[in-house]
C-alpha cells in the first residue's frame, strides 16, 4: 500500500512527574513511499490468572524493532489472503501457537507503528483469548525470549515508569512497563493500554482496590 510520510519531529508534552514526555510523531514535507501492512496478535490467557504474551526480538541491525518487546506478528506476504491470515501465520512461525478464529475476540482499527523510524507501518491488532497458556516454540532466529505479563501488573499505574527509550530523542521520556529483560514501550505499550481500557478495565479497578501480596508481576 502507499503511505504519505516525510521528515518527522517528536511531539512532546509535560510529564506528570516533571520533564518532557512524548509518544507521537508529527510529519512534515510529505512524500509518497510504498510499505506493506502488518498484523499482530494480542494473546490473553484466562487461567490460572489473566496474562498477556510478549516476545523479545533478537538484537539485529537489520531489524528496526531490534531488541524490543512486541506481540507476535509481522508483515503481510503476497500469499496471505487477509491480515488475519498474516496474524495467524506469523504467530505460528514466531512462537508456535496455532491460533483459531474460535478464540478471536476483536479486531482493532489499524494504527501506525514505528513512527520514530520515519517509516510508520500500518498495523492491525487482533485480540485472542485462550483458556490457558499454550506451549511455546520460539523462532530463535528472530525471538530471544517470551514473557507472560500478568494483566493486573500491566494495569497497575504504579508499575508504569517514564524513561528515555529513543536514541533519536534521548531527552524525551516515554511511558513503559518494566519486564524481565527490558521495557515494554511504544506501539506495544500503547496497544496494551488500549486493550485493557477496552476489555479488561475491571482488572485495573480491582487492582486499585486490593493487590494480592506477591501476586503481581511477571512470569517467564
C-alpha positions in Angstrom: 0.0 0.0 0.0 1.1 3.6 -0.4 1.6 5.8 2.6 2.3 9.5 2.8 5.2 10.4 5.2 8.2 12.7 5.4 10.5 14.3 7.8 9.4 13.7 11.4 9.6 15.6 14.6 8.7 14.3 18.0 5.7 15.9 19.8 6.4 16.4 23.5 4.1 17.2 26.3 4.5 17.9 30.0 5.2 14.9 32.2 3.1 14.5 35.4 6.5 13.8 37.1 8.3 16.7 35.6 10.3 17.0 32.4 9.1 16.1 28.9 7.1 13.0 27.7 6.3 12.0 24.2 4.8 9.3 22.1 3.6 10.6 18.8 5.3 11.9 15.7 4.4 14.9 13.6 5.1 14.5 9.9 6.3 17.3 7.6 7.3 17.7 4.0 5.1 14.7 2.8 6.4 12.3 0.2 5.0 9.0 -1.0 6.6 5.7 0.0 5.4 2.2 -0.5 5.2 -0.1 2.5 3.3 -3.2 3.5 0.7 -3.7 6.1 1.3 -5.8 9.2 -0.8 -7.6 11.8 -0.1 -8.7 15.4 -1.8 -10.9 17.9 -2.5 -9.8 21.5 -2.9 -13.2 23.2 -4.5 -13.2 26.7 -4.9 -16.4 28.8 -7.6 -16.7 31.4 -6.2 -19.4 33.7 -4.9 -19.5 36.3 -4.8 -15.7 36.1 -5.1 -13.4 33.1 -1.8 -12.9 31.4 -0.6 -11.4 28.0 2.2 -12.7 25.8 5.0 -10.5 24.6 8.1 -11.6 22.7 11.5 -10.0 22.9 13.1 -9.7 19.5 16.8 -10.5 18.9 19.3 -7.7 18.6 19.7 -7.3 14.8 20.9 -4.2 13.0 18.6 -5.1 10.0 15.5 -5.2 12.3 14.1 -1.7 13.1 12.5 -3.3 16.2 15.7 -4.9 17.3 15.7 -5.9 21.0 12.1 -4.6 21.5 9.3 -6.4 23.2 6.5 -6.9 20.8 3.4 -9.0 20.1 3.6 -12.0 17.8 3.1 -10.9 14.2 4.7 -9.3 11.2 4.2 -8.0 7.7 1.7 -9.4 5.2 3.0 -11.7 2.5 1.6 -11.6 -1.0 0.3 -15.1 -0.4 -1.8 -14.1 2.7 -5.4 -13.8 1.7 -6.1 -11.4 4.6 -4.4 -9.6 7.5 -6.0 -12.1 9.9 -4.2 -14.8 7.9 -1.0 -12.9 8.3 -1.6 -12.7 12.0 -2.2 -16.4 12.3 0.8 -17.4 10.1 3.3 -15.0 11.8 2.2 -16.1 15.3 2.7 -19.7 14.5 6.1 -19.0 12.9 7.4 -16.9 15.7 6.2 -18.8 18.8 4.5 -22.0 17.7 1.0 -21.0 18.8 -1.7 -22.3 16.4 -4.4 -19.7 16.9 -8.0 -20.4 16.0 -10.7 -17.9 14.9 -12.8 -19.5 17.6 -10.7 -17.6 20.1 -10.7 -14.3 18.2 -12.4 -11.7 20.4 -11.9 -8.5 18.5 -10.1 -6.8 15.6 -8.9 -3.3 16.5 -8.6 -0.4 13.9 -5.3 -0.2 12.1 -2.7 2.1 13.8 0.8 3.1 12.8 3.8 1.5 14.4 7.5 2.6 14.1 6.7 6.3 13.9 10.1 7.1 15.4 11.8 5.3 12.4 10.4 7.8 9.9 8.6 4.9 8.1 5.4 4.0 10.1 3.9 0.7 9.3 0.1 0.3 9.4 -0.6 -2.5 11.9 -3.9 -4.2 12.7 -4.2 -5.8 16.2 -6.2 -8.9 16.8 -7.2 -9.9 20.3 -7.4 -13.6 21.2 -8.4 -15.1 24.5 -7.2 -18.6 25.3 -8.4 -20.8 28.3 -4.8 -21.5 29.4 -1.2 -20.9 28.4 -0.2 -22.8 25.3 3.1 -24.5 24.7 5.6 -22.2 23.0 8.1 -23.0 20.3 10.2 -19.9 19.7 11.7 -18.9 16.3 15.2 -18.4 17.8 16.5 -16.7 14.7 14.2 -13.7 15.5 13.0 -14.1 19.1 15.3 -14.2 22.1 12.6 -15.0 24.8 8.9 -15.0 25.5 7.3 -13.5 28.6 3.8 -13.7 30.0 2.9 -10.5 31.8 0.1 -10.6 34.5 -2.6 -8.2 33.3 -3.1 -6.8 36.8 0.6 -5.9 36.8 0.3 -4.1 33.4 -2.9 -2.4 34.5 -1.4 -1.1 37.7 -0.4 2.5 37.0 2.2 2.3 39.8 4.2 -0.1 37.6 4.3 2.4 34.7 7.5 4.4 34.6 9.0 7.0 32.3 12.4 6.8 30.8 14.4 7.8 27.6 13.8 5.0 25.1 14.6 6.5 21.7 18.2 7.1 20.7 16.9 9.9 18.4 15.4 11.8 21.3 17.4 11.0 24.5 15.9 13.9 26.4 12.3 12.7 25.9 10.7 10.4 28.5 8.4 7.6 27.2 5.9 5.6 29.4 6.9 2.0 29.6 6.4 -1.1 31.7 9.4 -3.0 33.2 9.8 -6.6 32.0 12.3 -9.2 32.9 14.8 -8.3 30.2 13.9 -4.7 29.3 10.9 -2.5 28.9 7.6 -2.7 27.0 7.1 0.7 25.3 6.0 2.3 22.1 3.3 0.6 20.0 3.2 -2.5 22.2 2.7 -0.4 25.3 0.0 1.8 23.7 -1.8 -1.3 22.4 -1.8 -2.9 25.9 -3.3 0.2 27.4 -5.9 0.3 24.7 -6.9 -3.3 25.1 -7.0 -3.1 28.9 -9.2 0.1 28.8 -11.5 -1.6 26.2 -11.9 -5.1 27.7 -10.1 -5.5 31.0 -10.9 -2.3 32.8 -12.3 -4.4 35.7 -8.8 -5.7 36.3 -7.4 -2.3 36.8 -10.3 -1.3 39.1 -9.8 -4.5 41.2 -6.1 -3.9 41.3 -6.6 -0.4 42.8 -8.9 -1.8 45.5 -6.5 -4.5 46.7 -3.5 -6.2 45.3 -2.6 -9.7 46.5 0.7 -9.5 48.2 3.4 -11.1 45.9 0.8 -11.9 43.3 1.6 -9.2 40.8 4.5 -9.2 38.4 6.0 -11.1 35.5 6.2 -14.7 34.6 8.7 -16.4 32.3 
